[in-house]
Structures are given as C-alpha cells and as structure tokens.
Amino acid sequence: MHRVLPILLVLIASPGSALDLRKTNSYFLNRPASIDYDPTFCGLWIANEGPEAILVTLEGDELRRIGSALNRIKAISIEGDGLLVADGAGMFQRLTKNGEQVGAPFQIEGGWADTEGIAIDRDGSLITVEDDPEYLSWLAPDGRILRRIDTMTMTPPLSEAQGIARDPRTGHLLIVDDLEGTNSLYEFDENGELLATAPLHEYGLDPEGVAVRPGSNQLFIAFDTDAQIVSFDYTPTLPEGSAPLPPGADCMMF
C-alpha cells in the first residue's frame, strides 16, 4: 500500500518595502526651484523663480521655455494636458504646454501663500507645500482651501518644505525639506500621515524640487546649492503583503 502524503500549501505574503533611494545620475542646472515629470516629452518642467519655466530632457537639454502673466514662476506642476504654475505669493495660473494662458490668474483663499511646490491629487484638487507659515494644503481647483496640516507639528518637524510630488501608483506624497530644515526627503501617505524620511546630504545640499517618473521607478531631486538635478532609483514605503506596484505613466514619445 502506498502512503499518500498530504500536500501543504504555504502562502507567503510579499514582503513590505521601505523608502529607499539609489543615485543613478546627475547634471548641472542653475537655480532649479520646482520640478515635475512630463511623460509626453519624457522630460522635466523646471521653475527657477524667474519669469519663465523651462522644459528639459532627462539629461538636461532644453526643449522649450514658456512664460505666464505672473511676475515669476516659483512652483510648477502637470495638470491634465496642461500646466499649473504659482508665484509663491498666493497667485496661480493655468497654461498650455506651449505657454498659452488658460484663463486669468486666480488667488488662493485668503490671498496669501508662500507656495513652494504643487502636486495634483487623484480627484483634481491641488496639493501644495507652503513656507512662512508652514502648511501642507489641499485646495479646490479654484483656490478654495479644503484642508491644511501645520507641518511644524510633525515629528520631525517639516520646517522648510520646498517641493512636492505625488506617486500616482500609491497616492504617496514626496516632499523635500531644504537646508534650513533637515535637508531630507519626507514620504507621506495620501492622507498626509508621515511614513518615512531619508537624509539627502550625501547627494546634495538645499533640495528645492522633487518629481516622480513612476513608469521606471525613478525620482528626481533638484538641489539649489549644488545647482544640479539628481536622479534615483526609488522604492516607496509599502506594508507587508502589498502587491507589486503597477507601472505608471512613462515616456509617450517612444
């Protein structure tokens, strides 16, 4: 008689992951203040606190530059098929990627915000980081304030938030704190709960902007003091048992 041995099926959950950065490249670019990744051009939009914003390739070659009705462009984000820019004093404007104005500038509720970075949430609301006073804010598309977090109440405090990016795969928010703060990258969940931090001193000083290229697990950080854009292979924080992340938007021109 043959003895039948029971077959045991062991289900092993996928391990979680922690925020991890691995530098892959860097190039010189003067005074980058705010950046966002554009999959249509496979490039980065960069605001440098001047009257124009520029679009560059991932290697730093300029593709185009645009202006707005604002006195300066301090923050920039992709919004649908166009761009949203802010002057760092409470004014915003929508533009096409050719620089055509889409409506007149509009103002944040209350009239003032030292807006340093912009991201667009899944529902179309605006997520901004502000300095003096320090806020992480959710705004309606017309500038009405929906929700705010005082980032000085966080542990550790986020005192000099400069740039923000949203990973569309997870909804996580990635925010850089400049040299007057911790010179670090902060990762939050979609509700603004802090998940992790990563120091950036070994890569550069005074981070000003951050952008995500989800299709290739890449992160880009703009450093002011070192006048450079640094690219990283990037792993977000995920809980144990999480499914692998789906690919996100990548270069559409190839």
ABEGO torsion letter per residue (X at the ends): XBBBBBBBBBBBBBBBBBBBBBBABBBBBBGBABBBBBAAAGBBBBBAGBABBBBBBAAGBBABBBBBABABBABBBBBEABBBBBAGAGBBBBBBAAGBBBEBBBBBBGGBBBBABBBBBAAGBBBBBBBOBBBBBBBBAAGBBABBBBAAABOBBBABBABBBBBAAAGBBBBBBBAABAGBBBBBBAAGBBABBBBAAAAEBGBABBBBBAAAGBBBBBBAAAGBBBBBBBBBBBBBGBBBBBBBBBBAAX
